[in-house]
Amino acid sequence: MDAALVHFVRSLVYWGLLAFVVIAALGQLGIQTASFVAIIGAAGLAIGLALQGSLSNFASGVLLLVFKPFKAGDFVEAAGTAGSIEKIQIFTTELVTPDNKQIIIPNSAITGGTITNYSA
């Protein structure tokens, strides 16, 4: 498993379980939790709509980490740019071009187009 993916999933599970435990504890104390759950759901929807582009990059990053069409060090052409993969992150991928320029590409642009891996 990729270290970035493991760290992200661990963090996501931690915060999800923390919210669940807090709501369950409040329910055990006799506090009505239906309104808390509704507020969390509405906030999640609002945040999801506000961060739609970022969530697209996030989902594409997860797909890149899971399906691995390339790895660090591969020479690829993606999103109209050719270069060696330096880092694959959750939201972006960093390339270094042959003339030593660092290019940062959003992951949704990579998965939305053709990927040519010359190192494969």
Backbone atoms as SQL, in Angstrom:
CREATE TABLE atoms (id INTEGER PRIMARY KEY, chain TEXT, resi INTEGER, resn TEXT, atom TEXT, x REAL, y REAL, z REAL);
INSERT INTO atoms VALUES
  (1, 'A', 1, 'MET', 'N', 0.843, -1.191, 0.000),
  (2, 'A', 1, 'MET', 'CA', 0.000, 0.000, 0.000),
  (3, 'A', 1, 'MET', 'C', 0.881, 1.244, 0.000),
  (4, 'A', 2, 'ASP', 'N', 0.427, 2.247, -0.710),
  (5, 'A', 2, 'ASP', 'CA', 1.155, 3.502, -0.777),
  (6, 'A', 2, 'ASP', 'C', 1.033, 4.240, 0.557),
  (7, 'A', 3, 'ALA', 'N', 2.114, 4.838, 1.014),
  (8, 'A', 3, 'ALA', 'CA', 2.127, 5.508, 2.320),
  (9, 'A', 3, 'ALA', 'C', 1.132, 6.667, 2.371),
  (10, 'A', 4, 'ALA', 'N', 0.983, 7.411, 1.272),
  (11, 'A', 4, 'ALA', 'CA', 0.046, 8.531, 1.251),
  (12, 'A', 4, 'ALA', 'C', -1.388, 8.042, 1.394),
  (13, 'A', 5, 'LEU', 'N', -1.713, 6.945, 0.733),
  (14, 'A', 5, 'LEU', 'CA', -3.058, 6.393, 0.819),
  (15, 'A', 5, 'LEU', 'C', -3.339, 5.852, 2.217),
  (16, 'A', 6, 'VAL', 'N', -2.359, 5.179, 2.812),
  (17, 'A', 6, 'VAL', 'CA', -2.536, 4.640, 4.164),
  (18, 'A', 6, 'VAL', 'C', -2.749, 5.768, 5.164),
  (19, 'A', 7, 'HIS', 'N', -1.946, 6.812, 5.064),
  (20, 'A', 7, 'HIS', 'CA', -2.091, 7.946, 5.979),
  (21, 'A', 7, 'HIS', 'C', -3.456, 8.607, 5.828),
  (22, 'A', 8, 'PHE', 'N', -3.892, 8.795, 4.575),
  (23, 'A', 8, 'PHE', 'CA', -5.179, 9.445, 4.351),
  (24, 'A', 8, 'PHE', 'C', -6.330, 8.601, 4.887),
  (25, 'A', 9, 'VAL', 'N', -6.338, 7.314, 4.593),
  (26, 'A', 9, 'VAL', 'CA', -7.415, 6.442, 5.057),
  (27, 'A', 9, 'VAL', 'C', -7.427, 6.372, 6.579),
  (28, 'A', 10, 'ARG', 'N', -6.249, 6.299, 7.191),
  (29, 'A', 10, 'ARG', 'CA', -6.158, 6.277, 8.650),
  (30, 'A', 10, 'ARG', 'C', -6.768, 7.544, 9.246),
  (31, 'A', 11, 'SER', 'N', -6.458, 8.694, 8.675),
  (32, 'A', 11, 'SER', 'CA', -6.997, 9.961, 9.161),
  (33, 'A', 11, 'SER', 'C', -8.512, 10.028, 8.969),
  (34, 'A', 12, 'LEU', 'N', -8.980, 9.581, 7.810),
  (35, 'A', 12, 'LEU', 'CA', -10.415, 9.593, 7.526),
  (36, 'A', 12, 'LEU', 'C', -11.176, 8.692, 8.488),
  (37, 'A', 13, 'VAL', 'N', -10.668, 7.499, 8.739),
  (38, 'A', 13, 'VAL', 'CA', -11.311, 6.570, 9.669),
  (39, 'A', 13, 'VAL', 'C', -11.281, 7.133, 11.088),
  (40, 'A', 14, 'TYR', 'N', -10.169, 7.743, 11.490),
  (41, 'A', 14, 'TYR', 'CA', -10.057, 8.318, 12.830),
  (42, 'A', 14, 'TYR', 'C', -11.130, 9.369, 13.072),
  (43, 'A', 15, 'TRP', 'N', -11.243, 10.329, 12.151),
  (44, 'A', 15, 'TRP', 'CA', -12.221, 11.403, 12.348),
  (45, 'A', 15, 'TRP', 'C', -13.659, 10.891, 12.242),
  (46, 'A', 16, 'GLY', 'N', -13.913, 9.935, 11.373),
  (47, 'A', 16, 'GLY', 'CA', -15.246, 9.352, 11.285),
  (48, 'A', 16, 'GLY', 'C', -15.638, 8.621, 12.555),
  (49, 'A', 17, 'LEU', 'N', -14.716, 7.821, 13.086),
  (50, 'A', 17, 'LEU', 'CA', -14.989, 7.116, 14.348),
  (51, 'A', 17, 'LEU', 'C', -15.124, 8.073, 15.517),
  (52, 'A', 18, 'LEU', 'N', -14.322, 9.138, 15.532),
  (53, 'A', 18, 'LEU', 'CA', -14.427, 10.125, 16.602),
  (54, 'A', 18, 'LEU', 'C', -15.801, 10.787, 16.597),
  (55, 'A', 19, 'ALA', 'N', -16.298, 11.163, 15.430),
  (56, 'A', 19, 'ALA', 'CA', -17.633, 11.772, 15.337),
  (57, 'A', 19, 'ALA', 'C', -18.700, 10.772, 15.788),
  (58, 'A', 20, 'PHE', 'N', -18.560, 9.509, 15.367),
  (59, 'A', 20, 'PHE', 'CA', -19.525, 8.481, 15.757),
  (60, 'A', 20, 'PHE', 'C', -19.531, 8.275, 17.269),
  (61, 'A', 21, 'VAL', 'N', -18.355, 8.194, 17.883),
  (62, 'A', 21, 'VAL', 'CA', -18.256, 7.971, 19.328),
  (63, 'A', 21, 'VAL', 'C', -18.835, 9.155, 20.101),
  (64, 'A', 22, 'VAL', 'N', -18.562, 10.367, 19.663),
  (65, 'A', 22, 'VAL', 'CA', -19.094, 11.546, 20.355),
  (66, 'A', 22, 'VAL', 'C', -20.617, 11.557, 20.288),
  (67, 'A', 23, 'ILE', 'N', -21.170, 11.269, 19.115),
  (68, 'A', 23, 'ILE', 'CA', -22.635, 11.255, 18.985),
  (69, 'A', 23, 'ILE', 'C', -23.235, 10.123, 19.801),
  (70, 'A', 24, 'ALA', 'N', -22.603, 8.951, 19.803),
  (71, 'A', 24, 'ALA', 'CA', -23.094, 7.825, 20.607),
  (72, 'A', 24, 'ALA', 'C', -23.032, 8.153, 22.095),
  (73, 'A', 25, 'ALA', 'N', -21.964, 8.804, 22.536),
  (74, 'A', 25, 'ALA', 'CA', -21.841, 9.175, 23.951),
  (75, 'A', 25, 'ALA', 'C', -22.913, 10.193, 24.347),
  (76, 'A', 26, 'LEU', 'N', -23.176, 11.148, 23.473),
  (77, 'A', 26, 'LEU', 'CA', -24.235, 12.113, 23.766),
  (78, 'A', 26, 'LEU', 'C', -25.592, 11.426, 23.835),
  (79, 'A', 27, 'GLY', 'N', -25.809, 10.431, 22.980),
  (80, 'A', 27, 'GLY', 'CA', -27.063, 9.664, 23.017),
  (81, 'A', 27, 'GLY', 'C', -27.210, 8.893, 24.313),
  (82, 'A', 28, 'GLN', 'N', -26.111, 8.350, 24.808),
  (83, 'A', 28, 'GLN', 'CA', -26.154, 7.618, 26.088),
  (84, 'A', 28, 'GLN', 'C', -26.409, 8.541, 27.263),
  (85, 'A', 29, 'LEU', 'N', -26.054, 9.811, 27.134),
  (86, 'A', 29, 'LEU', 'CA', -26.305, 10.785, 28.201),
  (87, 'A', 29, 'LEU', 'C', -27.728, 11.326, 28.168),
  (88, 'A', 30, 'GLY', 'N', -28.509, 10.886, 27.193),
  (89, 'A', 30, 'GLY', 'CA', -29.901, 11.303, 27.114),
  (90, 'A', 30, 'GLY', 'C', -30.142, 12.520, 26.233),
  (91, 'A', 31, 'ILE', 'N', -29.135, 12.984, 25.544),
  (92, 'A', 31, 'ILE', 'CA', -29.266, 14.137, 24.653),
  (93, 'A', 31, 'ILE', 'C', -29.763, 13.643, 23.298),
  (94, 'A', 32, 'GLN', 'N', -30.749, 14.339, 22.738),
  (95, 'A', 32, 'GLN', 'CA', -31.272, 13.969, 21.425),
  (96, 'A', 32, 'GLN', 'C', -30.202, 14.213, 20.357),
  (97, 'A', 33, 'THR', 'N', -29.846, 13.185, 19.622),
  (98, 'A', 33, 'THR', 'CA', -28.755, 13.291, 18.649),
  (99, 'A', 33, 'THR', 'C', -29.225, 13.412, 17.206),
  (100, 'A', 34, 'ALA', 'N', -30.525, 13.326, 16.983),
  (101, 'A', 34, 'ALA', 'CA', -31.037, 13.407, 15.607),
  (102, 'A', 34, 'ALA', 'C', -30.679, 14.747, 14.973),
  (103, 'A', 35, 'SER', 'N', -30.759, 15.823, 15.734),
  (104, 'A', 35, 'SER', 'CA', -30.427, 17.136, 15.176),
  (105, 'A', 35, 'SER', 'C', -28.935, 17.237, 14.868),
  (106, 'A', 36, 'PHE', 'N', -28.081, 16.622, 15.704),
  (107, 'A', 36, 'PHE', 'CA', -26.643, 16.630, 15.433),
  (108, 'A', 36, 'PHE', 'C', -26.336, 15.889, 14.137),
  (109, 'A', 37, 'VAL', 'N', -26.978, 14.742, 13.954),
  (110, 'A', 37, 'VAL', 'CA', -26.760, 13.961, 12.739),
  (111, 'A', 37, 'VAL', 'C', -27.234, 14.742, 11.515),
  (112, 'A', 38, 'ALA', 'N', -28.366, 15.428, 11.631),
  (113, 'A', 38, 'ALA', 'CA', -28.880, 16.232, 10.521),
  (114, 'A', 38, 'ALA', 'C', -27.933, 17.386, 10.202),
  (115, 'A', 39, 'ILE', 'N', -27.390, 18.017, 11.226),
  (116, 'A', 39, 'ILE', 'CA', -26.455, 19.121, 11.011),
  (117, 'A', 39, 'ILE', 'C', -25.179, 18.623, 10.338),
  (118, 'A', 40, 'ILE', 'N', -24.659, 17.481, 10.791),
  (119, 'A', 40, 'ILE', 'CA', -23.452, 16.922, 10.183),
  (120, 'A', 40, 'ILE', 'C', -23.713, 16.544, 8.725),
  (121, 'A', 41, 'GLY', 'N', -24.882, 15.976, 8.444),
  (122, 'A', 41, 'GLY', 'CA', -25.229, 15.631, 7.066),
  (123, 'A', 41, 'GLY', 'C', -25.355, 16.854, 6.178),
  (124, 'A', 42, 'ALA', 'N', -26.005, 17.907, 6.681),
  (125, 'A', 42, 'ALA', 'CA', -26.146, 19.136, 5.900),
  (126, 'A', 42, 'ALA', 'C', -24.795, 19.808, 5.683),
  (127, 'A', 43, 'ALA', 'N', -23.966, 19.799, 6.713),
  (128, 'A', 43, 'ALA', 'CA', -22.630, 20.389, 6.572),
  (129, 'A', 43, 'ALA', 'C', -21.805, 19.596, 5.563),
  (130, 'A', 44, 'GLY', 'N', -21.919, 18.276, 5.605),
  (131, 'A', 44, 'GLY', 'CA', -21.200, 17.442, 4.641),
  (132, 'A', 44, 'GLY', 'C', -21.637, 17.724, 3.214),
  (133, 'A', 45, 'LEU', 'N', -22.933, 17.907, 3.005),
  (134, 'A', 45, 'LEU', 'CA', -23.446, 18.224, 1.673),
  (135, 'A', 45, 'LEU', 'C', -22.937, 19.585, 1.211),
  (136, 'A', 46, 'ALA', 'N', -22.989, 20.580, 2.086),
  (137, 'A', 46, 'ALA', 'CA', -22.524, 21.923, 1.726),
  (138, 'A', 46, 'ALA', 'C', -21.033, 21.921, 1.410),
  (139, 'A', 47, 'ILE', 'N', -20.263, 21.229, 2.222),
  (140, 'A', 47, 'ILE', 'CA', -18.816, 21.156, 1.980),
  (141, 'A', 47, 'ILE', 'C', -18.533, 20.410, 0.685),
  (142, 'A', 48, 'GLY', 'N', -19.270, 19.342, 0.433),
  (143, 'A', 48, 'GLY', 'CA', -19.088, 18.574, -0.798),
  (144, 'A', 48, 'GLY', 'C', -19.368, 19.400, -2.035),
  (145, 'A', 49, 'LEU', 'N', -20.419, 20.201, -1.996),
  (146, 'A', 49, 'LEU', 'CA', -20.737, 21.052, -3.144),
  (147, 'A', 49, 'LEU', 'C', -19.720, 22.173, -3.306),
  (148, 'A', 50, 'ALA', 'N', -19.245, 22.727, -2.194),
  (149, 'A', 50, 'ALA', 'CA', -18.274, 23.818, -2.267),
  (150, 'A', 50, 'ALA', 'C', -16.919, 23.328, -2.780),
  (151, 'A', 51, 'LEU', 'N', -16.571, 22.103, -2.446),
  (152, 'A', 51, 'LEU', 'CA', -15.268, 21.561, -2.820),
  (153, 'A', 51, 'LEU', 'C', -15.354, 20.565, -3.970),
  (154, 'A', 52, 'GLN', 'N', -16.296, 20.749, -4.854),
  (155, 'A', 52, 'GLN', 'CA', -16.536, 19.793, -5.927),
  (156, 'A', 52, 'GLN', 'C', -15.285, 19.549, -6.782),
  (157, 'A', 53, 'GLY', 'N', -14.565, 20.597, -7.151),
  (158, 'A', 53, 'GLY', 'CA', -13.357, 20.429, -7.956),
  (159, 'A', 53, 'GLY', 'C', -12.265, 19.701, -7.190),
  (160, 'A', 54, 'SER', 'N', -12.104, 20.053, -5.923),
  (161, 'A', 54, 'SER', 'CA', -11.089, 19.392, -5.102),
  (162, 'A', 54, 'SER', 'C', -11.438, 17.933, -4.876),
  (163, 'A', 55, 'LEU', 'N', -12.718, 17.644, -4.700),
  (164, 'A', 55, 'LEU', 'CA', -13.131, 16.255, -4.508),
  (165, 'A', 55, 'LEU', 'C', -12.901, 15.440, -5.776),
  (166, 'A', 56, 'SER', 'N', -13.039, 16.079, -6.929),
  (167, 'A', 56, 'SER', 'CA', -12.737, 15.394, -8.187),
  (168, 'A', 56, 'SER', 'C', -11.252, 15.046, -8.252),
  (169, 'A', 57, 'ASN', 'N', -10.391, 15.992, -7.846),
  (170, 'A', 57, 'ASN', 'CA', -8.952, 15.719, -7.811),
  (171, 'A', 57, 'ASN', 'C', -8.624, 14.639, -6.789),
  (172, 'A', 58, 'PHE', 'N', -9.324, 14.652, -5.653),
  (173, 'A', 58, 'PHE', 'CA', -9.108, 13.646, -4.620),
  (174, 'A', 58, 'PHE', 'C', -9.481, 12.252, -5.132),
  (175, 'A', 59, 'ALA', 'N', -10.665, 12.140, -5.745),
  (176, 'A', 59, 'ALA', 'CA', -11.109, 10.844, -6.269),
  (177, 'A', 59, 'ALA', 'C', -10.141, 10.352, -7.347),
  (178, 'A', 60, 'SER', 'N', -9.668, 11.247, -8.192),
  (179, 'A', 60, 'SER', 'CA', -8.704, 10.865, -9.217),
  (180, 'A', 60, 'SER', 'C', -7.380, 10.432, -8.595),
  (181, 'A', 61, 'GLY', 'N', -6.977, 11.100, -7.518),
  (182, 'A', 61, 'GLY', 'CA', -5.754, 10.715, -6.817),
  (183, 'A', 61, 'GLY', 'C', -5.847, 9.327, -6.227),
  (184, 'A', 62, 'VAL', 'N', -7.004, 9.015, -5.647),
  (185, 'A', 62, 'VAL', 'CA', -7.208, 7.671, -5.099),
  (186, 'A', 62, 'VAL', 'C', -7.147, 6.644, -6.215),
  (187, 'A', 63, 'LEU', 'N', -7.763, 6.936, -7.356),
  (188, 'A', 63, 'LEU', 'CA', -7.721, 6.010, -8.495),
  (189, 'A', 63, 'LEU', 'C', -6.290, 5.808, -8.988),
  (190, 'A', 64, 'LEU', 'N', -5.507, 6.879, -9.038),
  (191, 'A', 64, 'LEU', 'CA', -4.113, 6.749, -9.470),
  (192, 'A', 64, 'LEU', 'C', -3.305, 5.904, -8.491),
  (193, 'A', 65, 'LEU', 'N', -3.559, 6.083, -7.192),
  (194, 'A', 65, 'LEU', 'CA', -2.819, 5.313, -6.190),
  (195, 'A', 65, 'LEU', 'C', -3.243, 3.845, -6.171),
  (196, 'A', 66, 'VAL', 'N', -4.517, 3.577, -6.469),
  (197, 'A', 66, 'VAL', 'CA', -5.008, 2.198, -6.439),
  (198, 'A', 66, 'VAL', 'C', -4.640, 1.450, -7.723),
  (199, 'A', 67, 'PHE', 'N', -4.912, 2.037, -8.889),
  (200, 'A', 67, 'PHE', 'CA', -4.699, 1.334, -10.158),
  (201, 'A', 67, 'PHE', 'C', -3.279, 1.457, -10.687),
  (202, 'A', 68, 'LYS', 'N', -2.509, 2.421, -10.215),
  (203, 'A', 68, 'LYS', 'CA', -1.088, 2.589, -10.536),
  (204, 'A', 68, 'LYS', 'C', -0.786, 2.502, -12.039),
  (205, 'A', 69, 'PRO', 'N', -1.291, 3.447, -12.845),
  (206, 'A', 69, 'PRO', 'CA', -0.919, 3.436, -14.259),
  (207, 'A', 69, 'PRO', 'C', 0.546, 3.835, -14.465),
  (208, 'A', 70, 'PHE', 'N', 1.148, 4.453, -13.439),
  (209, 'A', 70, 'PHE', 'CA', 2.567, 4.797, -13.450),
  (210, 'A', 70, 'PHE', 'C', 3.036, 4.896, -12.008),
  (211, 'A', 71, 'LYS', 'N', 4.353, 4.950, -11.839),
  (212, 'A', 71, 'LYS', 'CA', 4.929, 5.076, -10.499),
  (213, 'A', 71, 'LYS', 'C', 5.998, 6.155, -10.529),
  (214, 'A', 72, 'ALA', 'N', 6.486, 6.531, -9.381),
  (215, 'A', 72, 'ALA', 'CA', 7.527, 7.549, -9.303),
  (216, 'A', 72, 'ALA', 'C', 8.753, 7.080, -10.092),
  (217, 'A', 73, 'GLY', 'N', 9.278, 7.974, -10.911),
  (218, 'A', 73, 'GLY', 'CA', 10.433, 7.656, -11.735),
  (219, 'A', 73, 'GLY', 'C', 10.087, 7.324, -13.172),
  (220, 'A', 74, 'ASP', 'N', 8.832, 6.979, -13.465),
  (221, 'A', 74, 'ASP', 'CA', 8.424, 6.667, -14.833),
  (222, 'A', 74, 'ASP', 'C', 8.391, 7.935, -15.685),
  (223, 'A', 75, 'PHE', 'N', 8.723, 7.790, -16.961),
  (224, 'A', 75, 'PHE', 'CA', 8.607, 8.890, -17.915),
  (225, 'A', 75, 'PHE', 'C', 7.262, 8.751, -18.603),
  (226, 'A', 76, 'VAL', 'N', 6.383, 9.721, -18.416),
  (227, 'A', 76, 'VAL', 'CA', 5.023, 9.640, -18.941),
  (228, 'A', 76, 'VAL', 'C', 4.669, 10.918, -19.695),
  (229, 'A', 77, 'GLU', 'N', 3.617, 10.784, -20.477),
  (230, 'A', 77, 'GLU', 'CA', 2.975, 11.946, -21.080),
  (231, 'A', 77, 'GLU', 'C', 1.531, 11.924, -20.596),
  (232, 'A', 78, 'ALA', 'N', 1.147, 12.956, -19.859),
  (233, 'A', 78, 'ALA', 'CA', -0.204, 13.032, -19.292),
  (234, 'A', 78, 'ALA', 'C', -0.637, 14.483, -19.260),
  (235, 'A', 79, 'ALA', 'N', -1.890, 14.727, -19.552),
  (236, 'A', 79, 'ALA', 'CA', -2.473, 16.074, -19.548),
  (237, 'A', 79, 'ALA', 'C', -1.672, 17.028, -20.439),
  (238, 'A', 80, 'GLY', 'N', -1.151, 16.506, -21.552),
  (239, 'A', 80, 'GLY', 'CA', -0.424, 17.332, -22.502),
  (240, 'A', 80, 'GLY', 'C', 0.994, 17.673, -22.098),
  (241, 'A', 81, 'THR', 'N', 1.507, 17.049, -21.041),
  (242, 'A', 81, 'THR', 'CA', 2.855, 17.332, -20.556),
  (243, 'A', 81, 'THR', 'C', 3.633, 16.037, -20.444),
  (244, 'A', 82, 'ALA', 'N', 4.900, 16.057, -20.878),
  (245, 'A', 82, 'ALA', 'CA', 5.755, 14.881, -20.762),
  (246, 'A', 82, 'ALA', 'C', 6.828, 15.155, -19.726),
  (247, 'A', 83, 'GLY', 'N', 7.113, 14.126, -18.919),
  (248, 'A', 83, 'GLY', 'CA', 8.150, 14.269, -17.911),
  (249, 'A', 83, 'GLY', 'C', 8.221, 13.042, -17.033),
  (250, 'A', 84, 'SER', 'N', 9.175, 13.065, -16.115),
  (251, 'A', 84, 'SER', 'CA', 9.349, 11.971, -15.158),
  (252, 'A', 84, 'SER', 'C', 8.518, 12.253, -13.919),
  (253, 'A', 85, 'ILE', 'N', 7.827, 11.231, -13.432),
  (254, 'A', 85, 'ILE', 'CA', 6.987, 11.376, -12.242),
  (255, 'A', 85, 'ILE', 'C', 7.891, 11.556, -11.024),
  (256, 'A', 86, 'GLU', 'N', 7.676, 12.633, -10.300),
  (257, 'A', 86, 'GLU', 'CA', 8.434, 12.868, -9.072),
  (258, 'A', 86, 'GLU', 'C', 7.625, 12.423, -7.851),
  (259, 'A', 87, 'LYS', 'N', 6.362, 12.873, -7.765),
  (260, 'A', 87, 'LYS', 'CA', 5.499, 12.516, -6.641),
  (261, 'A', 87, 'LYS', 'C', 4.074, 12.333, -7.136),
  (262, 'A', 88, 'ILE', 'N', 3.390, 11.357, -6.549),
  (263, 'A', 88, 'ILE', 'CA', 1.956, 11.185, -6.772),
  (264, 'A', 88, 'ILE', 'C', 1.300, 11.469, -5.434),
  (265, 'A', 89, 'GLN', 'N', 0.554, 12.556, -5.377),
  (266, 'A', 89, 'GLN', 'CA', -0.096, 12.946, -4.137),
  (267, 'A', 89, 'GLN', 'C', -1.606, 12.796, -4.284),
  (268, 'A', 90, 'ILE', 'N', -2.323, 13.078, -3.213),
  (269, 'A', 90, 'ILE', 'CA', -3.775, 12.891, -3.225),
  (270, 'A', 90, 'ILE', 'C', -4.455, 13.832, -4.218),
  (271, 'A', 91, 'PHE', 'N', -4.040, 15.093, -4.310),
  (272, 'A', 91, 'PHE', 'CA', -4.706, 16.056, -5.185),
  (273, 'A', 91, 'PHE', 'C', -3.935, 16.357, -6.464),
  (274, 'A', 92, 'THR', 'N', -2.627, 16.210, -6.443),
  (275, 'A', 92, 'THR', 'CA', -1.803, 16.575, -7.591),
  (276, 'A', 92, 'THR', 'C', -0.720, 15.532, -7.846),
  (277, 'A', 93, 'THR', 'N', -0.148, 15.606, -9.042),
  (278, 'A', 93, 'THR', 'CA', 1.009, 14.795, -9.405),
  (279, 'A', 93, 'THR', 'C', 2.092, 15.743, -9.901),
  (280, 'A', 94, 'GLU', 'N', 3.312, 15.524, -9.434),
  (281, 'A', 94, 'GLU', 'CA', 4.430, 16.380, -9.826),
  (282, 'A', 94, 'GLU', 'C', 5.289, 15.665, -10.857),
  (283, 'A', 95, 'LEU', 'N', 5.578, 16.383, -11.955),
  (284, 'A', 95, 'LEU', 'CA', 6.442, 15.890, -13.026),
  (285, 'A', 95, 'LEU', 'C', 7.681, 16.772, -13.113),
  (286, 'A', 96, 'VAL', 'N', 8.773, 16.200, -13.571),
  (287, 'A', 96, 'VAL', 'CA', 9.958, 16.978, -13.909),
  (288, 'A', 96, 'VAL', 'C', 10.208, 16.753, -15.388),
  (289, 'A', 97, 'THR', 'N', 10.192, 17.834, -16.156),
  (290, 'A', 97, 'THR', 'CA', 10.361, 17.742, -17.603),
  (291, 'A', 97, 'THR', 'C', 11.838, 17.513, -17.944),
  (292, 'A', 98, 'PRO', 'N', 12.128, 17.093, -19.190),
  (293, 'A', 98, 'PRO', 'CA', 13.533, 16.876, -19.580),
  (294, 'A', 98, 'PRO', 'C', 14.401, 18.130, -19.449),
  (295, 'A', 99, 'ASP', 'N', 13.801, 19.335, -19.568),
  (296, 'A', 99, 'ASP', 'CA', 14.581, 20.569, -19.397),
  (297, 'A', 99, 'ASP', 'C', 14.558, 21.054, -17.941),
  (298, 'A', 100, 'ASN', 'N', 14.251, 20.131, -17.003),
  (299, 'A', 100, 'ASN', 'CA', 14.345, 20.334, -15.555),
  (300, 'A', 100, 'ASN', 'C', 13.341, 21.357, -15.010),
  (301, 'A', 101, 'LYS', 'N', 12.146, 21.383, -15.568),
  (302, 'A', 101, 'LYS', 'CA', 11.067, 22.213, -15.025),
  (303, 'A', 101, 'LYS', 'C', 10.157, 21.323, -14.198),
  (304, 'A', 102, 'GLN', 'N', 9.683, 21.844, -13.089),
  (305, 'A', 102, 'GLN', 'CA', 8.744, 21.095, -12.246),
  (306, 'A', 102, 'GLN', 'C', 7.332, 21.499, -12.643),
  (307, 'A', 103, 'ILE', 'N', 6.518, 20.512, -13.008),
  (308, 'A', 103, 'ILE', 'CA', 5.141, 20.734, -13.425),
  (309, 'A', 103, 'ILE', 'C', 4.229, 20.035, -12.411),
  (310, 'A', 104, 'ILE', 'N', 3.235, 20.760, -11.907),
  (311, 'A', 104, 'ILE', 'CA', 2.263, 20.193, -10.976),
  (312, 'A', 104, 'ILE', 'C', 0.927, 20.125, -11.708),
  (313, 'A', 105, 'ILE', 'N', 0.399, 18.909, -11.852),
  (314, 'A', 105, 'ILE', 'CA', -0.828, 18.683, -12.615),
  (315, 'A', 105, 'ILE', 'C', -1.909, 18.181, -11.670),
  (316, 'A', 106, 'PRO', 'N', -3.120, 18.756, -11.727),
  (317, 'A', 106, 'PRO', 'CA', -4.228, 18.208, -10.933),
  (318, 'A', 106, 'PRO', 'C', -4.537, 16.780, -11.393),
  (319, 'A', 107, 'ASN', 'N', -4.832, 15.918, -10.454),
  (320, 'A', 107, 'ASN', 'CA', -5.058, 14.508, -10.786),
  (321, 'A', 107, 'ASN', 'C', -6.258, 14.296, -11.695),
  (322, 'A', 108, 'SER', 'N', -7.271, 15.150, -11.599),
  (323, 'A', 108, 'SER', 'CA', -8.436, 14.982, -12.469),
  (324, 'A', 108, 'SER', 'C', -8.075, 15.234, -13.929),
  (325, 'A', 109, 'ALA', 'N', -7.100, 16.108, -14.178),
  (326, 'A', 109, 'ALA', 'CA', -6.655, 16.342, -15.557),
  (327, 'A', 109, 'ALA', 'C', -5.927, 15.120, -16.103),
  (328, 'A', 110, 'ILE', 'N', -5.224, 14.407, -15.233),
  (329, 'A', 110, 'ILE', 'CA', -4.497, 13.208, -15.670),
  (330, 'A', 110, 'ILE', 'C', -5.466, 12.078, -15.991),
  (331, 'A', 111, 'THR', 'N', -6.398, 11.806, -15.076),
  (332, 'A', 111, 'THR', 'CA', -7.320, 10.686, -15.299),
  (333, 'A', 111, 'THR', 'C', -8.362, 11.003, -16.362),
  (334, 'A', 112, 'GLY', 'N', -8.574, 12.283, -16.643),
  (335, 'A', 112, 'GLY', 'CA', -9.540, 12.675, -17.661),
  (336, 'A', 112, 'GLY', 'C', -8.992, 12.608, -19.078),
  (337, 'A', 113, 'GLY', 'N', -7.713, 12.329, -19.222),
  (338, 'A', 113, 'GLY', 'CA', -7.096, 12.269, -20.544),
  (339, 'A', 113, 'GLY', 'C', -6.319, 10.991, -20.760),
  (340, 'A', 114, 'THR', 'N', -5.554, 10.999, -21.826),
  (341, 'A', 114, 'THR', 'CA', -4.744, 9.830, -22.170),
  (342, 'A', 114, 'THR', 'C', -3.428, 9.877, -21.408),
  (343, 'A', 115, 'ILE', 'N', -3.019, 8.728, -20.886),
  (344, 'A', 115, 'ILE', 'CA', -1.745, 8.603, -20.192),
  (345, 'A', 115, 'ILE', 'C', -0.858, 7.681, -21.025),
  (346, 'A', 116, 'THR', 'N', 0.304, 8.193, -21.442),
  (347, 'A', 116, 'THR', 'CA', 1.265, 7.375, -22.160),
  (348, 'A', 116, 'THR', 'C', 2.465, 7.168, -21.257),
  (349, 'A', 117, 'ASN', 'N', 2.693, 5.921, -20.857),
  (350, 'A', 117, 'ASN', 'CA', 3.807, 5.590, -19.966),
  (351, 'A', 117, 'ASN', 'C', 4.925, 4.992, -20.817),
  (352, 'A', 118, 'TYR', 'N', 5.991, 5.786, -21.060),
  (353, 'A', 118, 'TYR', 'CA', 7.091, 5.332, -21.887),
  (354, 'A', 118, 'TYR', 'C', 8.011, 4.376, -21.134),
  (355, 'A', 119, 'SER', 'N', 7.896, 4.322, -19.817),
  (356, 'A', 119, 'SER', 'CA', 8.755, 3.440, -18.995),
  (357, 'A', 119, 'SER', 'C', 8.154, 2.065, -18.794),
  (358, 'A', 120, 'ALA', 'N', 6.902, 1.870, -19.152),
  (359, 'A', 120, 'ALA', 'CA', 6.237, 0.590, -18.903),
  (360, 'A', 120, 'ALA', 'C', 6.689, -0.455, -19.892);
